[in-house]
Amino acid sequence: MLNISGKRILSGIQPSGALHIGNYFGAIRQHIMLQENNECYYFVANYHAMTTIHDKRTLEEYTFMVALDYLALGLNPDKATLFIQSDVPEVTELAWILSTITPMGLLERAHSYKDKIAKGISPNHGLFAYPVLMAADILIYDSELVPVGKDQKQHLEMTRDMAEKFNGIFGETFVIPEELILPEVAVVPGIDGQKMSKSYDNTIEIFADYKTLKSKVMRIVTDSTPLEAPKDPDKSTIFALYKLFATPEETENMRQKFLAGGYGYGQAKKELLEKIWTYFEPHRKRREDLLKNRDYVYQVLRDGALRARERAEAVMERVRKAAGVLQYRYFKVSSV
């Protein structure tokens, strides 16, 4: 359990496809916990997704579905602010201002840019300048804590670098955010044993129908150890996933069956399948209800955008004043 209280927390998730159990155990579950005792802002990062998604309908559908799934998984709009990134235009204004004081060398050292290029993603300015927009996402709400995995620490370090440089040039303007490192459970294996990721096409979707879920679970890669032989649970992707859903007693029971022998991978997969299906059953029901009432989801997002913009505009007033960005539309013209 995350023992954090009284903090302003910011996190976003890209609408790059159906949410999977790696997203849930790596971030979403913790986000839901944090809403209980903190001021949380959670946004669907559709501007960030545009670096790789260039199909209008796909982006629209993915954006809505991420918001829908967060609500289905337990986000309470009375406790946390849920909104779409593009509903707060101030964030792109801040991203431009930050870009004017961000050294090229800082962006060139970004691991995420290098990794995506290595995976064959075509480079574009949005992908290169991604850390600047992300810094704007964080700074514009006076965020105090940002939940990140260990592989995302550099992003927050770059945000702090930009904020400190701006403060050094223009005076104290930004709150300097701190990282909240999420638990090690964040590393969830996919069906091939690598870290679960859409880019590896190895995910198990949270809200897949039973037939699709069964197909994914049965495709989990195993070794060739015969049924009758003992097996090492700590080297098994099936066991690693089962532990996420099971009680300590159930986990120990499966461990002993692996060690004893006479227990096949097929049997273990069936147990895992039922665990996943049962775990998300109440959330599936909630999701079905929300799909029948899309207007409620739209209203949650509208309300969230209004709350987010109120805070964003207050921060932008400080930024504009500090940097000398005048807005003449607000100036009164003296009468002769």
TORSE-25354 format. One record per residue (C-alpha): residue number from 1; residue in one letter; y, x, z negated. Coordinates in steps of 0.2 Angstrom, whole numbers, always signed. Layout:
% residues N
@resi=NUM; resn=A; py=Y; px=X; pz=Z
...
% end
This chain:
% residues 336
@resi=1; resn=M; py=+0; px=+0; pz=+0
@resi=2; resn=L; py=+17; px=+7; pz=+5
@resi=3; resn=N; py=+27; px=+8; pz=-11
@resi=4; resn=I; py=+45; px=+7; pz=-3
@resi=5; resn=S; py=+58; px=-5; pz=-9
@resi=6; resn=G; py=+77; px=-9; pz=-6
@resi=7; resn=K; py=+78; px=+1; pz=+10
@resi=8; resn=R; py=+85; px=-3; pz=+27
@resi=9; resn=I; py=+70; px=+0; pz=+39
@resi=10; resn=L; py=+70; px=+1; pz=+58
@resi=11; resn=S; py=+56; px=+2; pz=+70
@resi=12; resn=G; py=+53; px=-3; pz=+88
@resi=13; resn=I; py=+38; px=-6; pz=+99
@resi=14; resn=Q; py=+37; px=-5; pz=+118
@resi=15; resn=P; py=+31; px=-20; pz=+128
@resi=16; resn=S; py=+19; px=-9; pz=+138
@resi=17; resn=G; py=+4; px=-21; pz=+138
@resi=18; resn=A; py=-7; px=-31; pz=+126
@resi=19; resn=L; py=-7; px=-25; pz=+108
@resi=20; resn=H; py=-23; px=-16; pz=+102
@resi=21; resn=I; py=-30; px=-12; pz=+85
@resi=22; resn=G; py=-23; px=+5; pz=+86
@resi=23; resn=N; py=-6; px=-3; pz=+86
@resi=24; resn=Y; py=-10; px=-14; pz=+72
@resi=25; resn=F; py=-18; px=-1; pz=+60
@resi=26; resn=G; py=-6; px=+13; pz=+66
@resi=27; resn=A; py=+10; px=+3; pz=+63
@resi=28; resn=I; py=+11; px=-16; pz=+64
@resi=29; resn=R; py=+1; px=-19; pz=+47
@resi=30; resn=Q; py=+13; px=-7; pz=+38
@resi=31; resn=H; py=+28; px=-16; pz=+46
@resi=32; resn=I; py=+22; px=-32; pz=+39
@resi=33; resn=M; py=+20; px=-24; pz=+22
@resi=34; resn=L; py=+37; px=-17; pz=+22
@resi=35; resn=Q; py=+46; px=-33; pz=+25
@resi=36; resn=E; py=+42; px=-39; pz=+8
@resi=37; resn=N; py=+54; px=-28; pz=-2
@resi=38; resn=N; py=+66; px=-21; pz=+11
@resi=39; resn=E; py=+79; px=-25; pz=+24
@resi=40; resn=C; py=+68; px=-23; pz=+40
@resi=41; resn=Y; py=+74; px=-23; pz=+58
@resi=42; resn=Y; py=+60; px=-24; pz=+71
@resi=43; resn=F; py=+64; px=-24; pz=+90
@resi=44; resn=V; py=+54; px=-25; pz=+106
@resi=45; resn=A; py=+60; px=-10; pz=+116
@resi=46; resn=N; py=+61; px=-17; pz=+133
@resi=47; resn=Y; py=+74; px=-5; pz=+139
@resi=48; resn=H; py=+62; px=+9; pz=+135
@resi=49; resn=A; py=+48; px=+1; pz=+144
@resi=50; resn=M; py=+59; px=+1; pz=+160
@resi=51; resn=T; py=+55; px=+20; pz=+161
@resi=52; resn=T; py=+38; px=+15; pz=+167
@resi=53; resn=I; py=+37; px=-4; pz=+171
@resi=54; resn=H; py=+47; px=-9; pz=+187
@resi=55; resn=D; py=+40; px=-26; pz=+189
@resi=56; resn=K; py=+51; px=-40; pz=+183
@resi=57; resn=R; py=+38; px=-53; pz=+179
@resi=58; resn=T; py=+27; px=-40; pz=+170
@resi=59; resn=L; py=+41; px=-34; pz=+159
@resi=60; resn=E; py=+47; px=-52; pz=+155
@resi=61; resn=E; py=+29; px=-57; pz=+150
@resi=62; resn=Y; py=+25; px=-41; pz=+140
@resi=63; resn=T; py=+41; px=-43; pz=+130
@resi=64; resn=F; py=+38; px=-61; pz=+125
@resi=65; resn=M; py=+20; px=-57; pz=+121
@resi=66; resn=V; py=+24; px=-43; pz=+109
@resi=67; resn=A; py=+36; px=-54; pz=+99
@resi=68; resn=L; py=+24; px=-68; pz=+99
@resi=69; resn=D; py=+10; px=-56; pz=+93
@resi=70; resn=Y; py=+21; px=-49; pz=+79
@resi=71; resn=L; py=+24; px=-67; pz=+73
@resi=72; resn=A; py=+6; px=-71; pz=+74
@resi=73; resn=L; py=+1; px=-56; pz=+64
@resi=74; resn=G; py=+12; px=-60; pz=+49
@resi=75; resn=L; py=+30; px=-55; pz=+53
@resi=76; resn=N; py=+41; px=-68; pz=+43
@resi=77; resn=P; py=+58; px=-70; pz=+51
@resi=78; resn=D; py=+65; px=-76; pz=+34
@resi=79; resn=K; py=+61; px=-58; pz=+28
@resi=80; resn=A; py=+63; px=-47; pz=+43
@resi=81; resn=T; py=+74; px=-47; pz=+58
@resi=82; resn=L; py=+64; px=-48; pz=+75
@resi=83; resn=F; py=+74; px=-46; pz=+91
@resi=84; resn=I; py=+74; px=-40; pz=+109
@resi=85; resn=Q; py=+82; px=-23; pz=+112
@resi=86; resn=S; py=+92; px=-29; pz=+127
@resi=87; resn=D; py=+100; px=-43; pz=+116
@resi=88; resn=V; py=+110; px=-30; pz=+108
@resi=89; resn=P; py=+121; px=-22; pz=+122
@resi=90; resn=E; py=+130; px=-11; pz=+109
@resi=91; resn=V; py=+115; px=+0; pz=+109
@resi=92; resn=T; py=+118; px=+6; pz=+127
@resi=93; resn=E; py=+136; px=+9; pz=+123
@resi=94; resn=L; py=+131; px=+20; pz=+108
@resi=95; resn=A; py=+118; px=+29; pz=+119
@resi=96; resn=W; py=+131; px=+34; pz=+131
@resi=97; resn=I; py=+143; px=+40; pz=+118
@resi=98; resn=L; py=+129; px=+50; pz=+110
@resi=99; resn=S; py=+124; px=+57; pz=+127
@resi=100; resn=T; py=+141; px=+66; pz=+128
@resi=101; resn=I; py=+137; px=+76; pz=+113
@resi=102; resn=T; py=+119; px=+79; pz=+115
@resi=103; resn=P; py=+114; px=+97; pz=+122
@resi=104; resn=M; py=+103; px=+97; pz=+137
@resi=105; resn=G; py=+92; px=+110; pz=+129
@resi=106; resn=L; py=+88; px=+97; pz=+115
@resi=107; resn=L; py=+81; px=+85; pz=+128
@resi=108; resn=E; py=+72; px=+98; pz=+137
@resi=109; resn=R; py=+62; px=+102; pz=+122
@resi=110; resn=A; py=+56; px=+84; pz=+119
@resi=111; resn=H; py=+37; px=+84; pz=+118
@resi=112; resn=S; py=+36; px=+66; pz=+124
@resi=113; resn=Y; py=+44; px=+70; pz=+140
@resi=114; resn=K; py=+33; px=+85; pz=+143
@resi=115; resn=D; py=+17; px=+74; pz=+139
@resi=116; resn=K; py=+22; px=+60; pz=+150
@resi=117; resn=I; py=+25; px=+71; pz=+165
@resi=118; resn=A; py=+9; px=+80; pz=+161
@resi=119; resn=K; py=+0; px=+63; pz=+162
@resi=120; resn=G; py=+7; px=+61; pz=+180
@resi=121; resn=I; py=+21; px=+49; pz=+176
@resi=122; resn=S; py=+35; px=+51; pz=+188
@resi=123; resn=P; py=+50; px=+59; pz=+180
@resi=124; resn=N; py=+67; px=+49; pz=+180
@resi=125; resn=H; py=+83; px=+50; pz=+170
@resi=126; resn=G; py=+78; px=+36; pz=+158
@resi=127; resn=L; py=+62; px=+46; pz=+153
@resi=128; resn=F; py=+72; px=+62; pz=+151
@resi=129; resn=A; py=+86; px=+53; pz=+141
@resi=130; resn=Y; py=+74; px=+42; pz=+131
@resi=131; resn=P; py=+78; px=+52; pz=+114
@resi=132; resn=V; py=+96; px=+47; pz=+116
@resi=133; resn=L; py=+93; px=+29; pz=+118
@resi=134; resn=M; py=+80; px=+30; pz=+104
@resi=135; resn=A; py=+93; px=+38; pz=+93
@resi=136; resn=A; py=+105; px=+24; pz=+97
@resi=137; resn=D; py=+92; px=+11; pz=+92
@resi=138; resn=I; py=+90; px=+20; pz=+75
@resi=139; resn=L; py=+109; px=+24; pz=+71
@resi=140; resn=I; py=+117; px=+8; pz=+76
@resi=141; resn=Y; py=+109; px=-2; pz=+62
@resi=142; resn=D; py=+113; px=+11; pz=+48
@resi=143; resn=S; py=+94; px=+13; pz=+46
@resi=144; resn=E; py=+89; px=+23; pz=+31
@resi=145; resn=L; py=+70; px=+24; pz=+34
@resi=146; resn=V; py=+61; px=+25; pz=+51
@resi=147; resn=P; py=+42; px=+23; pz=+50
@resi=148; resn=V; py=+34; px=+36; pz=+62
@resi=149; resn=G; py=+17; px=+44; pz=+64
@resi=150; resn=K; py=+16; px=+63; pz=+63
@resi=151; resn=D; py=+16; px=+65; pz=+82
@resi=152; resn=Q; py=+33; px=+56; pz=+82
@resi=153; resn=K; py=+42; px=+66; pz=+70
@resi=154; resn=Q; py=+52; px=+76; pz=+83
@resi=155; resn=H; py=+60; px=+60; pz=+89
@resi=156; resn=L; py=+68; px=+57; pz=+72
@resi=157; resn=E; py=+72; px=+75; pz=+70
@resi=158; resn=M; py=+82; px=+74; pz=+87
@resi=159; resn=T; py=+91; px=+58; pz=+81
@resi=160; resn=R; py=+96; px=+67; pz=+65
@resi=161; resn=D; py=+102; px=+82; pz=+76
@resi=162; resn=M; py=+113; px=+70; pz=+86
@resi=163; resn=A; py=+120; px=+60; pz=+71
@resi=164; resn=E; py=+124; px=+76; pz=+62
@resi=165; resn=K; py=+133; px=+84; pz=+77
@resi=166; resn=F; py=+143; px=+68; pz=+79
@resi=167; resn=N; py=+148; px=+68; pz=+61
@resi=168; resn=G; py=+153; px=+86; pz=+62
@resi=169; resn=I; py=+164; px=+83; pz=+77
@resi=170; resn=F; py=+172; px=+66; pz=+73
@resi=171; resn=G; py=+169; px=+65; pz=+54
@resi=172; resn=E; py=+156; px=+56; pz=+43
@resi=173; resn=T; py=+151; px=+40; pz=+54
@resi=174; resn=F; py=+132; px=+39; pz=+54
@resi=175; resn=V; py=+120; px=+36; pz=+40
@resi=176; resn=I; py=+107; px=+50; pz=+42
@resi=177; resn=P; py=+90; px=+42; pz=+43
@resi=178; resn=E; py=+74; px=+49; pz=+35
@resi=179; resn=E; py=+56; px=+48; pz=+41
@resi=180; resn=L; py=+43; px=+37; pz=+33
@resi=181; resn=I; py=+27; px=+45; pz=+38
@resi=182; resn=L; py=+14; px=+32; pz=+40
@resi=183; resn=P; py=-4; px=+34; pz=+33
@resi=184; resn=E; py=-17; px=+44; pz=+42
@resi=185; resn=V; py=-26; px=+28; pz=+46
@resi=186; resn=A; py=-13; px=+28; pz=+60
@resi=187; resn=V; py=-25; px=+38; pz=+71
@resi=188; resn=V; py=-37; px=+25; pz=+77
@resi=189; resn=P; py=-51; px=+30; pz=+89
@resi=190; resn=G; py=-53; px=+21; pz=+106
@resi=191; resn=I; py=-69; px=+16; pz=+114
@resi=192; resn=D; py=-71; px=+34; pz=+121
@resi=193; resn=G; py=-68; px=+43; pz=+105
@resi=194; resn=Q; py=-50; px=+49; pz=+109
@resi=195; resn=K; py=-35; px=+42; pz=+100
@resi=196; resn=M; py=-34; px=+23; pz=+105
@resi=197; resn=S; py=-20; px=+22; pz=+119
@resi=198; resn=K; py=-16; px=+11; pz=+134
@resi=199; resn=S; py=-13; px=+27; pz=+144
@resi=200; resn=Y; py=-32; px=+32; pz=+141
@resi=201; resn=D; py=-38; px=+14; pz=+145
@resi=202; resn=N; py=-49; px=+15; pz=+129
@resi=203; resn=T; py=-41; px=+1; pz=+119
@resi=204; resn=I; py=-48; px=-14; pz=+110
@resi=205; resn=E; py=-35; px=-28; pz=+111
@resi=206; resn=I; py=-31; px=-38; pz=+95
@resi=207; resn=F; py=-31; px=-55; pz=+104
@resi=208; resn=A; py=-45; px=-53; pz=+117
@resi=209; resn=D; py=-56; px=-67; pz=+119
@resi=210; resn=Y; py=-74; px=-66; pz=+112
@resi=211; resn=K; py=-82; px=-61; pz=+129
@resi=212; resn=T; py=-69; px=-47; pz=+132
@resi=213; resn=L; py=-70; px=-41; pz=+115
@resi=214; resn=K; py=-89; px=-40; pz=+115
@resi=215; resn=S; py=-88; px=-30; pz=+132
@resi=216; resn=K; py=-76; px=-18; pz=+125
@resi=217; resn=V; py=-86; px=-15; pz=+108
@resi=218; resn=M; py=-102; px=-13; pz=+118
@resi=219; resn=R; py=-94; px=+0; pz=+129
@resi=220; resn=I; py=-90; px=+12; pz=+114
@resi=221; resn=V; py=-97; px=+29; pz=+118
@resi=222; resn=T; py=-111; px=+35; pz=+107
@resi=223; resn=D; py=-123; px=+50; pz=+108
@resi=224; resn=S; py=-142; px=+49; pz=+113
@resi=225; resn=T; py=-149; px=+50; pz=+95
@resi=226; resn=P; py=-165; px=+38; pz=+95
@resi=227; resn=L; py=-165; px=+22; pz=+85
@resi=228; resn=E; py=-177; px=+29; pz=+72
@resi=229; resn=A; py=-168; px=+45; pz=+68
@resi=230; resn=P; py=-154; px=+47; pz=+55
@resi=231; resn=K; py=-136; px=+47; pz=+62
@resi=232; resn=D; py=-120; px=+55; pz=+55
@resi=233; resn=P; py=-108; px=+41; pz=+52
@resi=234; resn=D; py=-93; px=+53; pz=+51
@resi=235; resn=K; py=-96; px=+57; pz=+69
@resi=236; resn=S; py=-97; px=+39; pz=+75
@resi=237; resn=T; py=-83; px=+30; pz=+83
@resi=238; resn=I; py=-92; px=+14; pz=+78
@resi=239; resn=F; py=-91; px=+18; pz=+60
@resi=240; resn=A; py=-73; px=+24; pz=+60
@resi=241; resn=L; py=-68; px=+8; pz=+67
@resi=242; resn=Y; py=-79; px=-2; pz=+55
@resi=243; resn=K; py=-71; px=+6; pz=+40
@resi=244; resn=L; py=-54; px=-1; pz=+45
@resi=245; resn=F; py=-60; px=-19; pz=+44
@resi=246; resn=A; py=-74; px=-18; pz=+30
@resi=247; resn=T; py=-73; px=-18; pz=+11
@resi=248; resn=P; py=-78; px=-2; pz=+2
@resi=249; resn=E; py=-95; px=-10; pz=-2
@resi=250; resn=E; py=-98; px=-15; pz=+16
@resi=251; resn=T; py=-93; px=+2; pz=+22
@resi=252; resn=E; py=-105; px=+11; pz=+11
@resi=253; resn=N; py=-119; px=-1; pz=+16
@resi=254; resn=M; py=-116; px=+4; pz=+34
@resi=255; resn=R; py=-115; px=+22; pz=+30
@resi=256; resn=Q; py=-132; px=+22; pz=+21
@resi=257; resn=K; py=-140; px=+13; pz=+36
@resi=258; resn=F; py=-134; px=+27; pz=+47
@resi=259; resn=L; py=-141; px=+40; pz=+36
@resi=260; resn=A; py=-158; px=+31; pz=+33
@resi=261; resn=G; py=-163; px=+30; pz=+52
@resi=262; resn=G; py=-171; px=+15; pz=+60
@resi=263; resn=Y; py=-153; px=+8; pz=+63
@resi=264; resn=G; py=-147; px=+8; pz=+81
@resi=265; resn=Y; py=-130; px=+10; pz=+88
@resi=266; resn=G; py=-132; px=-7; pz=+96
@resi=267; resn=Q; py=-134; px=-15; pz=+79
@resi=268; resn=A; py=-119; px=-6; pz=+72
@resi=269; resn=K; py=-109; px=-12; pz=+87
@resi=270; resn=K; py=-114; px=-30; pz=+84
@resi=271; resn=E; py=-108; px=-29; pz=+66
@resi=272; resn=L; py=-92; px=-21; pz=+71
@resi=273; resn=L; py=-89; px=-35; pz=+84
@resi=274; resn=E; py=-91; px=-48; pz=+71
@resi=275; resn=K; py=-79; px=-39; pz=+59
@resi=276; resn=I; py=-65; px=-38; pz=+72
@resi=277; resn=W; py=-67; px=-56; pz=+77
@resi=278; resn=T; py=-67; px=-63; pz=+59
@resi=279; resn=Y; py=-53; px=-52; pz=+53
@resi=280; resn=F; py=-41; px=-58; pz=+66
@resi=281; resn=E; py=-47; px=-76; pz=+66
@resi=282; resn=P; py=-32; px=-83; pz=+56
@resi=283; resn=H; py=-20; px=-74; pz=+67
@resi=284; resn=R; py=-28; px=-80; pz=+83
@resi=285; resn=K; py=-25; px=-98; pz=+76
@resi=286; resn=R; py=-7; px=-94; pz=+72
@resi=287; resn=R; py=-5; px=-87; pz=+90
@resi=288; resn=E; py=-12; px=-102; pz=+98
@resi=289; resn=D; py=+0; px=-113; pz=+88
@resi=290; resn=L; py=+15; px=-102; pz=+93
@resi=291; resn=L; py=+10; px=-103; pz=+111
@resi=292; resn=K; py=+12; px=-122; pz=+110
@resi=293; resn=N; py=+29; px=-120; pz=+103
@resi=294; resn=R; py=+38; px=-106; pz=+113
@resi=295; resn=D; py=+55; px=-114; pz=+108
@resi=296; resn=Y; py=+52; px=-108; pz=+90
@resi=297; resn=V; py=+49; px=-90; pz=+96
@resi=298; resn=Y; py=+64; px=-91; pz=+107
@resi=299; resn=Q; py=+74; px=-97; pz=+92
@resi=300; resn=V; py=+67; px=-83; pz=+81
@resi=301; resn=L; py=+73; px=-70; pz=+94
@resi=302; resn=R; py=+90; px=-78; pz=+96
@resi=303; resn=D; py=+93; px=-78; pz=+77
@resi=304; resn=G; py=+87; px=-60; pz=+76
@resi=305; resn=A; py=+98; px=-55; pz=+89
@resi=306; resn=L; py=+113; px=-62; pz=+81
@resi=307; resn=R; py=+109; px=-53; pz=+64
@resi=308; resn=A; py=+106; px=-37; pz=+73
@resi=309; resn=R; py=+122; px=-38; pz=+83
@resi=310; resn=E; py=+132; px=-41; pz=+68
@resi=311; resn=R; py=+127; px=-25; pz=+60
@resi=312; resn=A; py=+127; px=-16; pz=+77
@resi=313; resn=E; py=+145; px=-21; pz=+80
@resi=314; resn=A; py=+151; px=-15; pz=+63
@resi=315; resn=V; py=+143; px=+2; pz=+66
@resi=316; resn=M; py=+151; px=+3; pz=+84
@resi=317; resn=E; py=+168; px=-1; pz=+76
@resi=318; resn=R; py=+166; px=+15; pz=+66
@resi=319; resn=V; py=+160; px=+25; pz=+81
@resi=320; resn=R; py=+174; px=+19; pz=+92
@resi=321; resn=K; py=+187; px=+22; pz=+79
@resi=322; resn=A; py=+180; px=+39; pz=+75
@resi=323; resn=A; py=+179; px=+45; pz=+93
@resi=324; resn=G; py=+195; px=+37; pz=+99
@resi=325; resn=V; py=+187; px=+25; pz=+111
@resi=326; resn=L; py=+201; px=+12; pz=+112
@resi=327; resn=Q; py=+198; px=-6; pz=+117
@resi=328; resn=Y; py=+215; px=-12; pz=+124
@resi=329; resn=R; py=+209; px=-30; pz=+126
@resi=330; resn=Y; py=+212; px=-31; pz=+107
@resi=331; resn=F; py=+230; px=-24; pz=+108
@resi=332; resn=K; py=+244; px=-36; pz=+106
@resi=333; resn=V; py=+258; px=-35; pz=+119
@resi=334; resn=S; py=+275; px=-33; pz=+111
@resi=335; resn=S; py=+287; px=-47; pz=+117
@resi=336; resn=V; py=+304; px=-41; pz=+123
% end
